Amino acid sequence: MQYLYNSGGDWIAFKIGPYLYNIDANWIGWFPWNDEHAVQVNGKYLGSIHQNNRFYKLSNFPYRGYPGYPGYPGYPGYPGYPGYAGYSSKPWNAIDYTPEQLQKIKS
C-alpha cells in the first residue's frame, strides 16, 4: 500500500497495485500505463504521483488515449491512518486535491 498526500501534507488517497482509492477506501481510479499517471474509471485523467508520495493534477497533461476498463478491484479493506506528511512544494503546473474532492469521485 502506498499512501498519497497533497502539498499541505494531508492524506488524500492510497494506491494498491494499479488501483487508486480515496481515504474512505472507495475505488476512484487506476494507473493504466504502469507509471505515475492515474485516470478515473471512465478514462479521464485524474492526477500524477510526484516525489513518491504526493498526488497532484497536472494542468497540462496530454491526452494519451482511452486506457480501457480494468475491471472492478473489490474492497481493499480499512487502510488505517498514516498521519501527516508535512509540507512539500508542488510543481508549477500542478493543482492540489483535498480529501473531500477525491471523496466526490465515483467509480
VOVOLO-633206 format. One record per atom (N, C-alpha, C, CB): y, x, z; residue number from 1; residue in one letter. Coordinates in steps of 0.2 Angstrom, whole numbers, always signed. Glycine has a CB too. Layout:
BEGIN
<node py="Y" px="X" pz="Z" palo="NUM" drenke="A"/>
...
! end
This chain:
BEGIN
<node py="-6" px="+4" pz="+0" palo="1" drenke="M"/>
<node py="+0" px="+0" pz="+0" palo="1" drenke="M"/>
<node py="+6" px="+4" pz="+0" palo="1" drenke="M"/>
<node py="+0" px="-5" pz="+6" palo="1" drenke="M"/>
<node py="+11" px="+3" pz="-4" palo="2" drenke="Q"/>
<node py="+17" px="+6" pz="-4" palo="2" drenke="Q"/>
<node py="+23" px="+1" pz="-3" palo="2" drenke="Q"/>
<node py="+18" px="+9" pz="-12" palo="2" drenke="Q"/>
<node py="+27" px="+3" pz="+3" palo="3" drenke="Y"/>
<node py="+32" px="-1" pz="+5" palo="3" drenke="Y"/>
<node py="+38" px="+1" pz="+1" palo="3" drenke="Y"/>
<node py="+34" px="+0" pz="+12" palo="3" drenke="Y"/>
<node py="+42" px="-4" pz="-1" palo="4" drenke="L"/>
<node py="+48" px="-3" pz="-5" palo="4" drenke="L"/>
<node py="+55" px="-6" pz="-2" palo="4" drenke="L"/>
<node py="+48" px="-6" pz="-12" palo="4" drenke="L"/>
<node py="+60" px="-2" pz="-3" palo="5" drenke="Y"/>
<node py="+66" px="-3" pz="+1" palo="5" drenke="Y"/>
<node py="+72" px="-4" pz="-4" palo="5" drenke="Y"/>
<node py="+68" px="+2" pz="+6" palo="5" drenke="Y"/>
<node py="+78" px="-7" pz="-2" palo="6" drenke="N"/>
<node py="+84" px="-6" pz="-6" palo="6" drenke="N"/>
<node py="+88" px="+0" pz="-3" palo="6" drenke="N"/>
<node py="+88" px="-13" pz="-5" palo="6" drenke="N"/>
<node py="+94" px="+1" pz="-6" palo="7" drenke="S"/>
<node py="+98" px="+7" pz="-4" palo="7" drenke="S"/>
<node py="+100" px="+6" pz="+3" palo="7" drenke="S"/>
<node py="+104" px="+7" pz="-9" palo="7" drenke="S"/>
<node py="+101" px="+0" pz="+6" palo="8" drenke="G"/>
<node py="+103" px="+0" pz="+13" palo="8" drenke="G"/>
<node py="+97" px="+1" pz="+18" palo="8" drenke="G"/>
<node py="+105" px="-7" pz="+14" palo="8" drenke="G"/>
<node py="+91" px="+2" pz="+15" palo="9" drenke="G"/>
<node py="+85" px="+4" pz="+20" palo="9" drenke="G"/>
<node py="+81" px="-2" pz="+22" palo="9" drenke="G"/>
<node py="+88" px="+8" pz="+26" palo="9" drenke="G"/>
<node py="+83" px="-8" pz="+19" palo="10" drenke="D"/>
<node py="+80" px="-14" pz="+21" palo="10" drenke="D"/>
<node py="+73" px="-15" pz="+17" palo="10" drenke="D"/>
<node py="+84" px="-20" pz="+20" palo="10" drenke="D"/>
<node py="+68" px="-17" pz="+20" palo="11" drenke="W"/>
<node py="+61" px="-18" pz="+17" palo="11" drenke="W"/>
<node py="+62" px="-24" pz="+13" palo="11" drenke="W"/>
<node py="+56" px="-18" pz="+22" palo="11" drenke="W"/>
<node py="+60" px="-23" pz="+6" palo="12" drenke="I"/>
<node py="+61" px="-29" pz="+2" palo="12" drenke="I"/>
<node py="+55" px="-31" pz="-2" palo="12" drenke="I"/>
<node py="+66" px="-28" pz="-3" palo="12" drenke="I"/>
<node py="+50" px="-27" pz="-2" palo="13" drenke="A"/>
<node py="+44" px="-28" pz="-6" palo="13" drenke="A"/>
<node py="+38" px="-23" pz="-5" palo="13" drenke="A"/>
<node py="+45" px="-28" pz="-14" palo="13" drenke="A"/>
<node py="+32" px="-24" pz="-7" palo="14" drenke="F"/>
<node py="+27" px="-19" pz="-7" palo="14" drenke="F"/>
<node py="+23" px="-19" pz="-13" palo="14" drenke="F"/>
<node py="+23" px="-20" pz="+0" palo="14" drenke="F"/>
<node py="+19" px="-14" pz="-14" palo="15" drenke="K"/>
<node py="+15" px="-13" pz="-20" palo="15" drenke="K"/>
<node py="+8" px="-12" pz="-18" palo="15" drenke="K"/>
<node py="+18" px="-8" pz="-25" palo="15" drenke="K"/>
<node py="+3" px="-15" pz="-21" palo="16" drenke="I"/>
<node py="-4" px="-14" pz="-20" palo="16" drenke="I"/>
<node py="-7" px="-13" pz="-27" palo="16" drenke="I"/>
<node py="-8" px="-19" pz="-16" palo="16" drenke="I"/>
<node py="-9" px="-7" pz="-29" palo="17" drenke="G"/>
<node py="-12" px="-6" pz="-36" palo="17" drenke="G"/>
<node py="-6" px="-8" pz="-41" palo="17" drenke="G"/>
<node py="-18" px="-11" pz="-37" palo="17" drenke="G"/>
<node py="-7" px="-12" pz="-46" palo="18" drenke="P"/>
<node py="-2" px="-13" pz="-51" palo="18" drenke="P"/>
<node py="+2" px="-19" pz="-49" palo="18" drenke="P"/>
<node py="-5" px="-14" pz="-58" palo="18" drenke="P"/>
<node py="+1" px="-22" pz="-43" palo="19" drenke="Y"/>
<node py="+4" px="-29" pz="-41" palo="19" drenke="Y"/>
<node py="+10" px="-28" pz="-36" palo="19" drenke="Y"/>
<node py="-1" px="-33" pz="-38" palo="19" drenke="Y"/>
<node py="+15" px="-32" pz="-37" palo="20" drenke="L"/>
<node py="+21" px="-31" pz="-33" palo="20" drenke="L"/>
<node py="+22" px="-38" pz="-29" palo="20" drenke="L"/>
<node py="+27" px="-30" pz="-37" palo="20" drenke="L"/>
<node py="+23" px="-37" pz="-22" palo="21" drenke="Y"/>
<node py="+23" px="-43" pz="-18" palo="21" drenke="Y"/>
<node py="+30" px="-43" pz="-14" palo="21" drenke="Y"/>
<node py="+17" px="-44" pz="-13" palo="21" drenke="Y"/>
<node py="+33" px="-49" pz="-12" palo="22" drenke="N"/>
<node py="+39" px="-49" pz="-8" palo="22" drenke="N"/>
<node py="+36" px="-48" pz="-1" palo="22" drenke="N"/>
<node py="+43" px="-56" pz="-9" palo="22" drenke="N"/>
<node py="+41" px="-48" pz="+4" palo="23" drenke="I"/>
<node py="+39" px="-47" pz="+11" palo="23" drenke="I"/>
<node py="+35" px="-53" pz="+14" palo="23" drenke="I"/>
<node py="+45" px="-46" pz="+15" palo="23" drenke="I"/>
<node py="+35" px="-59" pz="+11" palo="24" drenke="D"/>
<node py="+31" px="-64" pz="+13" palo="24" drenke="D"/>
<node py="+24" px="-64" pz="+10" palo="24" drenke="D"/>
<node py="+34" px="-71" pz="+11" palo="24" drenke="D"/>
<node py="+22" px="-58" pz="+6" palo="25" drenke="A"/>
<node py="+16" px="-57" pz="+3" palo="25" drenke="A"/>
<node py="+14" px="-62" pz="-3" palo="25" drenke="A"/>
<node py="+10" px="-58" pz="+8" palo="25" drenke="A"/>
<node py="+20" px="-64" pz="-6" palo="26" drenke="N"/>
<node py="+19" px="-68" pz="-12" palo="26" drenke="N"/>
<node py="+20" px="-64" pz="-18" palo="26" drenke="N"/>
<node py="+25" px="-74" pz="-12" palo="26" drenke="N"/>
<node py="+15" px="-65" pz="-23" palo="27" drenke="W"/>
<node py="+15" px="-61" pz="-29" palo="27" drenke="W"/>
<node py="+21" px="-62" pz="-33" palo="27" drenke="W"/>
<node py="+8" px="-62" pz="-33" palo="27" drenke="W"/>
<node py="+25" px="-57" pz="-35" palo="28" drenke="I"/>
<node py="+31" px="-58" pz="-39" palo="28" drenke="I"/>
<node py="+31" px="-54" pz="-45" palo="28" drenke="I"/>
<node py="+37" px="-56" pz="-34" palo="28" drenke="I"/>
<node py="+27" px="-49" pz="-46" palo="29" drenke="G"/>
<node py="+27" px="-46" pz="-52" palo="29" drenke="G"/>
<node py="+21" px="-40" pz="-52" palo="29" drenke="G"/>
<node py="+33" px="-42" pz="-53" palo="29" drenke="G"/>
<node py="+22" px="-36" pz="-58" palo="30" drenke="W"/>
<node py="+17" px="-31" pz="-58" palo="30" drenke="W"/>
<node py="+19" px="-25" pz="-63" palo="30" drenke="W"/>
<node py="+10" px="-34" pz="-62" palo="30" drenke="W"/>
<node py="+16" px="-20" pz="-63" palo="31" drenke="F"/>
<node py="+18" px="-14" pz="-66" palo="31" drenke="F"/>
<node py="+13" px="-13" pz="-72" palo="31" drenke="F"/>
<node py="+17" px="-8" pz="-62" palo="31" drenke="F"/>
<node py="+15" px="-16" pz="-78" palo="32" drenke="P"/>
<node py="+10" px="-16" pz="-84" palo="32" drenke="P"/>
<node py="+9" px="-10" pz="-88" palo="32" drenke="P"/>
<node py="+12" px="-22" pz="-89" palo="32" drenke="P"/>
<node py="+14" px="-5" pz="-87" palo="33" drenke="W"/>
<node py="+14" px="+1" pz="-91" palo="33" drenke="W"/>
<node py="+12" px="+7" pz="-87" palo="33" drenke="W"/>
<node py="+21" px="+2" pz="-94" palo="33" drenke="W"/>
<node py="+9" px="+6" pz="-81" palo="34" drenke="N"/>
<node py="+7" px="+11" pz="-76" palo="34" drenke="N"/>
<node py="+12" px="+16" pz="-75" palo="34" drenke="N"/>
<node py="+1" px="+14" pz="-79" palo="34" drenke="N"/>
<node py="+18" px="+14" pz="-74" palo="35" drenke="D"/>
<node py="+24" px="+18" pz="-72" palo="35" drenke="D"/>
<node py="+28" px="+15" pz="-67" palo="35" drenke="D"/>
<node py="+28" px="+20" pz="-79" palo="35" drenke="D"/>
<node py="+34" px="+17" pz="-66" palo="36" drenke="E"/>
<node py="+38" px="+14" pz="-61" palo="36" drenke="E"/>
<node py="+42" px="+8" pz="-62" palo="36" drenke="E"/>
<node py="+43" px="+19" pz="-59" palo="36" drenke="E"/>
<node py="+41" px="+5" pz="-68" palo="37" drenke="H"/>
<node py="+44" px="-1" pz="-70" palo="37" drenke="H"/>
<node py="+40" px="-8" pz="-69" palo="37" drenke="H"/>
<node py="+47" px="-1" pz="-77" palo="37" drenke="H"/>
<node py="+43" px="-13" pz="-66" palo="38" drenke="A"/>
<node py="+39" px="-19" pz="-64" palo="38" drenke="A"/>
<node py="+42" px="-25" pz="-68" palo="38" drenke="A"/>
<node py="+39" px="-20" pz="-57" palo="38" drenke="A"/>
<node py="+38" px="-29" pz="-70" palo="39" drenke="V"/>
<node py="+40" px="-36" pz="-73" palo="39" drenke="V"/>
<node py="+38" px="-42" pz="-69" palo="39" drenke="V"/>
<node py="+38" px="-36" pz="-80" palo="39" drenke="V"/>
<node py="+41" px="-47" pz="-70" palo="40" drenke="Q"/>
<node py="+39" px="-53" pz="-67" palo="40" drenke="Q"/>
<node py="+33" px="-56" pz="-70" palo="40" drenke="Q"/>
<node py="+45" px="-59" pz="-67" palo="40" drenke="Q"/>
<node py="+29" px="-61" pz="-68" palo="41" drenke="V"/>
<node py="+23" px="-63" pz="-70" palo="41" drenke="V"/>
<node py="+24" px="-66" pz="-78" palo="41" drenke="V"/>
<node py="+20" px="-69" pz="-66" palo="41" drenke="V"/>
<node py="+31" px="-68" pz="-79" palo="42" drenke="N"/>
<node py="+32" px="-71" pz="-86" palo="42" drenke="N"/>
<node py="+34" px="-65" pz="-91" palo="42" drenke="N"/>
<node py="+38" px="-76" pz="-85" palo="42" drenke="N"/>
<node py="+34" px="-59" pz="-88" palo="43" drenke="G"/>
<node py="+35" px="-53" pz="-93" palo="43" drenke="G"/>
<node py="+43" px="-51" pz="-93" palo="43" drenke="G"/>
<node py="+34" px="-55" pz="-100" palo="43" drenke="G"/>
<node py="+47" px="-54" pz="-89" palo="44" drenke="K"/>
<node py="+54" px="-52" pz="-89" palo="44" drenke="K"/>
<node py="+55" px="-46" pz="-84" palo="44" drenke="K"/>
<node py="+58" px="-58" pz="-86" palo="44" drenke="K"/>
<node py="+59" px="-41" pz="-86" palo="45" drenke="Y"/>
<node py="+60" px="-35" pz="-82" palo="45" drenke="Y"/>
<node py="+62" px="-37" pz="-75" palo="45" drenke="Y"/>
<node py="+65" px="-30" pz="-85" palo="45" drenke="Y"/>
<node py="+59" px="-34" pz="-70" palo="46" drenke="L"/>
<node py="+61" px="-36" pz="-63" palo="46" drenke="L"/>
<node py="+65" px="-30" pz="-59" palo="46" drenke="L"/>
<node py="+55" px="-38" pz="-59" palo="46" drenke="L"/>
<node py="+62" px="-24" pz="-60" palo="47" drenke="G"/>
<node py="+65" px="-18" pz="-57" palo="47" drenke="G"/>
<node py="+61" px="-12" pz="-58" palo="47" drenke="G"/>
<node py="+66" px="-20" pz="-49" palo="47" drenke="G"/>
<node py="+63" px="-6" pz="-55" palo="48" drenke="S"/>
<node py="+60" px="+0" pz="-55" palo="48" drenke="S"/>
<node py="+60" px="+4" pz="-48" palo="48" drenke="S"/>
<node py="+64" px="+4" pz="-61" palo="48" drenke="S"/>
<node py="+55" px="+8" pz="-47" palo="49" drenke="I"/>
<node py="+54" px="+12" pz="-41" palo="49" drenke="I"/>
<node py="+58" px="+18" pz="-42" palo="49" drenke="I"/>
<node py="+47" px="+13" pz="-39" palo="49" drenke="I"/>
<node py="+62" px="+20" pz="-38" palo="50" drenke="H"/>
<node py="+65" px="+27" pz="-38" palo="50" drenke="H"/>
<node py="+64" px="+30" pz="-31" palo="50" drenke="H"/>
<node py="+73" px="+26" pz="-39" palo="50" drenke="H"/>
<node py="+64" px="+37" pz="-31" palo="51" drenke="Q"/>
<node py="+63" px="+41" pz="-25" palo="51" drenke="Q"/>
<node py="+57" px="+39" pz="-21" palo="51" drenke="Q"/>
<node py="+69" px="+40" pz="-21" palo="51" drenke="Q"/>
<node py="+52" px="+37" pz="-24" palo="52" drenke="N"/>
<node py="+45" px="+35" pz="-22" palo="52" drenke="N"/>
<node py="+45" px="+29" pz="-17" palo="52" drenke="N"/>
<node py="+43" px="+40" pz="-17" palo="52" drenke="N"/>
<node py="+51" px="+26" pz="-15" palo="53" drenke="N"/>
<node py="+51" px="+20" pz="-11" palo="53" drenke="N"/>
<node py="+57" px="+16" pz="-11" palo="53" drenke="N"/>
<node py="+50" px="+22" pz="-3" palo="53" drenke="N"/>
<node py="+61" px="+17" pz="-16" palo="54" drenke="R"/>
<node py="+67" px="+12" pz="-17" palo="54" drenke="R"/>
<node py="+66" px="+8" pz="-23" palo="54" drenke="R"/>
<node py="+73" px="+16" pz="-18" palo="54" drenke="R"/>
<node py="+67" px="+2" pz="-23" palo="55" drenke="F"/>
<node py="+66" px="-3" pz="-29" palo="55" drenke="F"/>
<node py="+73" px="-6" pz="-31" palo="55" drenke="F"/>
<node py="+61" px="-9" pz="-27" palo="55" drenke="F"/>
<node py="+75" px="-5" pz="-37" palo="56" drenke="Y"/>
<node py="+81" px="-7" pz="-40" palo="56" drenke="Y"/>
<node py="+80" px="-10" pz="-46" palo="56" drenke="Y"/>
<node py="+86" px="-1" pz="-40" palo="56" drenke="Y"/>
<node py="+85" px="-14" pz="-48" palo="57" drenke="K"/>
<node py="+85" px="-17" pz="-55" palo="57" drenke="K"/>
<node py="+90" px="-13" pz="-59" palo="57" drenke="K"/>
<node py="+87" px="-25" pz="-55" palo="57" drenke="K"/>
<node py="+88" px="-10" pz="-65" palo="58" drenke="L"/>
<node py="+92" px="-6" pz="-69" palo="58" drenke="L"/>
<node py="+96" px="-11" pz="-74" palo="58" drenke="L"/>
<node py="+88" px="-1" pz="-73" palo="58" drenke="L"/>
<node py="+102" px="-10" pz="-74" palo="59" drenke="S"/>
<node py="+106" px="-15" pz="-78" palo="59" drenke="S"/>
<node py="+105" px="-14" pz="-86" palo="59" drenke="S"/>
<node py="+114" px="-14" pz="-76" palo="59" drenke="S"/>
<node py="+103" px="-8" pz="-88" palo="60" drenke="N"/>
<node py="+102" px="-6" pz="-95" palo="60" drenke="N"/>
<node py="+95" px="-5" pz="-97" palo="60" drenke="N"/>
<node py="+107" px="+0" pz="-97" palo="60" drenke="N"/>
<node py="+91" px="-8" pz="-94" palo="61" drenke="F"/>
<node py="+83" px="-7" pz="-95" palo="61" drenke="F"/>
<node py="+82" px="-10" pz="-102" palo="61" drenke="F"/>
<node py="+79" px="-10" pz="-90" palo="61" drenke="F"/>
<node py="+79" px="-6" pz="-106" palo="62" drenke="P"/>
<node py="+77" px="-8" pz="-113" palo="62" drenke="P"/>
<node py="+71" px="-13" pz="-113" palo="62" drenke="P"/>
<node py="+76" px="-2" pz="-118" palo="62" drenke="P"/>
<node py="+71" px="-17" pz="-118" palo="63" drenke="Y"/>
<node py="+66" px="-22" pz="-119" palo="63" drenke="Y"/>
<node py="+60" px="-18" pz="-122" palo="63" drenke="Y"/>
<node py="+67" px="-28" pz="-124" palo="63" drenke="Y"/>
<node py="+54" px="-19" pz="-118" palo="64" drenke="R"/>
<node py="+48" px="-15" pz="-120" palo="64" drenke="R"/>
<node py="+43" px="-19" pz="-123" palo="64" drenke="R"/>
<node py="+45" px="-11" pz="-114" palo="64" drenke="R"/>
<node py="+44" px="-25" pz="-125" palo="65" drenke="G"/>
<node py="+39" px="-30" pz="-127" palo="65" drenke="G"/>
<node py="+36" px="-34" pz="-122" palo="65" drenke="G"/>
<node py="+34" px="-26" pz="-132" palo="65" drenke="G"/>
<node py="+33" px="-39" pz="-124" palo="66" drenke="Y"/>
<node py="+29" px="-43" pz="-119" palo="66" drenke="Y"/>
<node py="+23" px="-40" pz="-117" palo="66" drenke="Y"/>
<node py="+27" px="-50" pz="-122" palo="66" drenke="Y"/>
<node py="+22" px="-39" pz="-110" palo="67" drenke="P"/>
<node py="+17" px="-35" pz="-107" palo="67" drenke="P"/>
<node py="+10" px="-39" pz="-107" palo="67" drenke="P"/>
<node py="+19" px="-32" pz="-101" palo="67" drenke="P"/>
<node py="+10" px="-45" pz="-108" palo="68" drenke="G"/>
<node py="+4" px="-49" pz="-107" palo="68" drenke="G"/>
<node py="+4" px="-52" pz="-100" palo="68" drenke="G"/>
<node py="-2" px="-45" pz="-108" palo="68" drenke="G"/>
<node py="-2" px="-55" pz="-98" palo="69" drenke="Y"/>
<node py="-3" px="-58" pz="-91" palo="69" drenke="Y"/>
<node py="-9" px="-54" pz="-88" palo="69" drenke="Y"/>
<node py="-4" px="-65" pz="-92" palo="69" drenke="Y"/>
<node py="-7" px="-52" pz="-82" palo="70" drenke="P"/>
<node py="-13" px="-48" pz="-79" palo="70" drenke="P"/>
<node py="-18" px="-52" pz="-75" palo="70" drenke="P"/>
<node py="-10" px="-43" pz="-74" palo="70" drenke="P"/>
<node py="-17" px="-58" pz="-74" palo="71" drenke="G"/>
<node py="-22" px="-62" pz="-70" palo="71" drenke="G"/>
<node py="-20" px="-62" pz="-63" palo="71" drenke="G"/>
<node py="-29" px="-59" pz="-71" palo="71" drenke="G"/>
<node py="-22" px="-67" pz="-60" palo="72" drenke="Y"/>
<node py="-19" px="-68" pz="-53" palo="72" drenke="Y"/>
<node py="-23" px="-63" pz="-48" palo="72" drenke="Y"/>
<node py="-21" px="-75" pz="-50" palo="72" drenke="Y"/>
<node py="-19" px="-59" pz="-44" palo="73" drenke="P"/>
<node py="-22" px="-54" pz="-40" palo="73" drenke="P"/>
<node py="-25" px="-57" pz="-33" palo="73" drenke="P"/>
<node py="-17" px="-49" pz="-38" palo="73" drenke="P"/>
<node py="-24" px="-63" pz="-31" palo="74" drenke="G"/>
<node py="-26" px="-65" pz="-25" palo="74" drenke="G"/>
<node py="-21" px="-63" pz="-19" palo="74" drenke="G"/>
<node py="-33" px="-63" pz="-23" palo="74" drenke="G"/>
<node py="-23" px="-66" pz="-13" palo="75" drenke="Y"/>
<node py="-18" px="-64" pz="-7" palo="75" drenke="Y"/>
<node py="-20" px="-57" pz="-5" palo="75" drenke="Y"/>
<node py="-19" px="-70" pz="-2" palo="75" drenke="Y"/>
<node py="-15" px="-53" pz="-4" palo="76" drenke="P"/>
<node py="-16" px="-46" pz="-1" palo="76" drenke="P"/>
<node py="-17" px="-46" pz="+6" palo="76" drenke="P"/>
<node py="-10" px="-42" pz="-3" palo="76" drenke="P"/>
<node py="-16" px="-51" pz="+10" palo="77" drenke="G"/>
<node py="-16" px="-50" pz="+17" palo="77" drenke="G"/>
<node py="-9" px="-49" pz="+20" palo="77" drenke="G"/>
<node py="-21" px="-45" pz="+19" palo="77" drenke="G"/>
<node py="-9" px="-49" pz="+27" palo="78" drenke="Y"/>
<node py="-2" px="-48" pz="+30" palo="78" drenke="Y"/>
<node py="+0" px="-40" pz="+29" palo="78" drenke="Y"/>
<node py="-3" px="-50" pz="+38" palo="78" drenke="Y"/>
<node py="+6" px="-39" pz="+27" palo="79" drenke="P"/>
<node py="+7" px="-32" pz="+25" palo="79" drenke="P"/>
<node py="+10" px="-28" pz="+31" palo="79" drenke="P"/>
<node py="+12" px="-31" pz="+20" palo="79" drenke="P"/>
<node py="+11" px="-31" pz="+37" palo="80" drenke="G"/>
<node py="+14" px="-28" pz="+43" palo="80" drenke="G"/>
<node py="+21" px="-27" pz="+42" palo="80" drenke="G"/>
<node py="+11" px="-21" pz="+44" palo="80" drenke="G"/>
<node py="+25" px="-23" pz="+46" palo="81" drenke="Y"/>
<node py="+32" px="-22" pz="+46" palo="81" drenke="Y"/>
<node py="+33" px="-14" pz="+46" palo="81" drenke="Y"/>
<node py="+36" px="-26" pz="+51" palo="81" drenke="Y"/>
<node py="+35" px="-12" pz="+40" palo="82" drenke="P"/>
<node py="+36" px="-4" pz="+40" palo="82" drenke="P"/>
<node py="+42" px="-2" pz="+44" palo="82" drenke="P"/>
<node py="+36" px="-2" pz="+33" palo="82" drenke="P"/>
<node py="+47" px="-6" pz="+46" palo="83" drenke="G"/>
<node py="+53" px="-4" pz="+49" palo="83" drenke="G"/>
<node py="+59" px="-2" pz="+44" palo="83" drenke="G"/>
<node py="+52" px="+2" pz="+53" palo="83" drenke="G"/>
<node py="+64" px="+1" pz="+46" palo="84" drenke="Y"/>
<node py="+70" px="+3" pz="+42" palo="84" drenke="Y"/>
<node py="+69" px="+10" pz="+39" palo="84" drenke="Y"/>
<node py="+76" px="+2" pz="+47" palo="84" drenke="Y"/>
<node py="+71" px="+10" pz="+33" palo="85" drenke="A"/>
<node py="+70" px="+17" pz="+29" palo="85" drenke="A"/>
<node py="+76" px="+21" pz="+29" palo="85" drenke="A"/>
<node py="+68" px="+15" pz="+23" palo="85" drenke="A"/>
<node py="+82" px="+18" pz="+31" palo="86" drenke="G"/>
<node py="+88" px="+22" pz="+31" palo="86" drenke="G"/>
<node py="+92" px="+22" pz="+24" palo="86" drenke="G"/>
<node py="+87" px="+30" pz="+32" palo="86" drenke="G"/>
<node py="+98" px="+23" pz="+24" palo="87" drenke="Y"/>
<node py="+102" px="+23" pz="+18" palo="87" drenke="Y"/>
<node py="+100" px="+28" pz="+13" palo="87" drenke="Y"/>
<node py="+109" px="+23" pz="+20" palo="87" drenke="Y"/>
<node py="+101" px="+26" pz="+7" palo="88" drenke="S"/>
<node py="+99" px="+30" pz="+1" palo="88" drenke="S"/>
<node py="+104" px="+28" pz="-5" palo="88" drenke="S"/>
<node py="+92" px="+30" pz="-1" palo="88" drenke="S"/>
<node py="+107" px="+33" pz="-8" palo="89" drenke="S"/>
<node py="+111" px="+31" pz="-14" palo="89" drenke="S"/>
<node py="+107" px="+29" pz="-19" palo="89" drenke="S"/>
<node py="+116" px="+38" pz="-16" palo="89" drenke="S"/>
<node py="+110" px="+24" pz="-23" palo="90" drenke="K"/>
<node py="+106" px="+22" pz="-29" palo="90" drenke="K"/>
<node py="+109" px="+24" pz="-35" palo="90" drenke="K"/>
<node py="+106" px="+14" pz="-29" palo="90" drenke="K"/>
<node py="+105" px="+24" pz="-41" palo="91" drenke="P"/>
<node py="+108" px="+26" pz="-47" palo="91" drenke="P"/>
<node py="+114" px="+22" pz="-49" palo="91" drenke="P"/>
<node py="+102" px="+26" pz="-53" palo="91" drenke="P"/>
<node py="+118" px="+25" pz="-54" palo="92" drenke="W"/>
<node py="+124" px="+22" pz="-56" palo="92" drenke="W"/>
<node py="+123" px="+15" pz="-59" palo="92" drenke="W"/>
<node py="+128" px="+27" pz="-60" palo="92" drenke="W"/>
<node py="+117" px="+15" pz="-63" palo="93" drenke="N"/>
<node py="+116" px="+8" pz="-66" palo="93" drenke="N"/>
<node py="+111" px="+4" pz="-63" palo="93" drenke="N"/>
<node py="+113" px="+10" pz="-73" palo="93" drenke="N"/>
<node py="+111" px="+4" pz="-56" palo="94" drenke="A"/>
<node py="+106" px="+0" pz="-53" palo="94" drenke="A"/>
<node py="+109" px="-5" pz="-48" palo="94" drenke="A"/>
<node py="+102" px="+5" pz="-48" palo="94" drenke="A"/>
<node py="+106" px="-11" pz="-48" palo="95" drenke="I"/>
<node py="+108" px="-16" pz="-44" palo="95" drenke="I"/>
<node py="+103" px="-17" pz="-38" palo="95" drenke="I"/>
<node py="+108" px="-23" pz="-48" palo="95" drenke="I"/>
<node py="+105" px="-18" pz="-32" palo="96" drenke="D"/>
<node py="+101" px="-19" pz="-26" palo="96" drenke="D"/>
<node py="+98" px="-26" pz="-26" palo="96" drenke="D"/>
<node py="+105" px="-17" pz="-20" palo="96" drenke="D"/>
<node py="+92" px="-26" pz="-23" palo="97" drenke="Y"/>
<node py="+89" px="-33" pz="-21" palo="97" drenke="Y"/>
<node py="+90" px="-34" pz="-14" palo="97" drenke="Y"/>
<node py="+82" px="-33" pz="-24" palo="97" drenke="Y"/>
<node py="+91" px="-40" pz="-11" palo="98" drenke="T"/>
<node py="+90" px="-41" pz="-4" palo="98" drenke="T"/>
<node py="+83" px="-44" pz="-4" palo="98" drenke="T"/>
<node py="+95" px="-46" pz="-2" palo="98" drenke="T"/>
<node py="+80" px="-45" pz="+2" palo="99" drenke="P"/>
<node py="+73" px="-48" pz="+3" palo="99" drenke="P"/>
<node py="+74" px="-55" pz="+1" palo="99" drenke="P"/>
<node py="+71" px="-47" pz="+11" palo="99" drenke="P"/>
<node py="+79" px="-59" pz="+2" palo="100" drenke="E"/>
<node py="+80" px="-66" pz="+0" palo="100" drenke="E"/>
<node py="+80" px="-67" pz="-7" palo="100" drenke="E"/>
<node py="+86" px="-69" pz="+3" palo="100" drenke="E"/>
<node py="+82" px="-62" pz="-11" palo="101" drenke="Q"/>
<node py="+82" px="-63" pz="-18" palo="101" drenke="Q"/>
<node py="+75" px="-62" pz="-21" palo="101" drenke="Q"/>
<node py="+87" px="-57" pz="-21" palo="101" drenke="Q"/>
<node py="+71" px="-58" pz="-18" palo="102" drenke="L"/>
<node py="+64" px="-57" pz="-20" palo="102" drenke="L"/>
<node py="+60" px="-63" pz="-18" palo="102" drenke="L"/>
<node py="+62" px="-50" pz="-18" palo="102" drenke="L"/>
<node py="+62" px="-66" pz="-12" palo="103" drenke="Q"/>
<node py="+58" px="-72" pz="-10" palo="103" drenke="Q"/>
<node py="+59" px="-78" pz="-14" palo="103" drenke="Q"/>
<node py="+60" px="-73" pz="-3" palo="103" drenke="Q"/>
<node py="+64" px="-78" pz="-18" palo="104" drenke="K"/>
<node py="+65" px="-84" pz="-23" palo="104" drenke="K"/>
<node py="+61" px="-83" pz="-29" palo="104" drenke="K"/>
<node py="+72" px="-84" pz="-24" palo="104" drenke="K"/>
<node py="+58" px="-77" pz="-31" palo="105" drenke="I"/>
<node py="+55" px="-77" pz="-37" palo="105" drenke="I"/>
<node py="+48" px="-80" pz="-36" palo="105" drenke="I"/>
<node py="+54" px="-69" pz="-39" palo="105" drenke="I"/>
<node py="+46" px="-84" pz="-41" palo="106" drenke="K"/>
<node py="+40" px="-87" pz="-41" palo="106" drenke="K"/>
<node py="+35" px="-84" pz="-46" palo="106" drenke="K"/>
<node py="+41" px="-95" pz="-43" palo="106" drenke="K"/>
<node py="+28" px="-84" pz="-44" palo="107" drenke="S"/>
<node py="+23" px="-81" pz="-48" palo="107" drenke="S"/>
<node py="+21" px="-86" pz="-53" palo="107" drenke="S"/>
<node py="+18" px="-78" pz="-44" palo="107" drenke="S"/>
! end
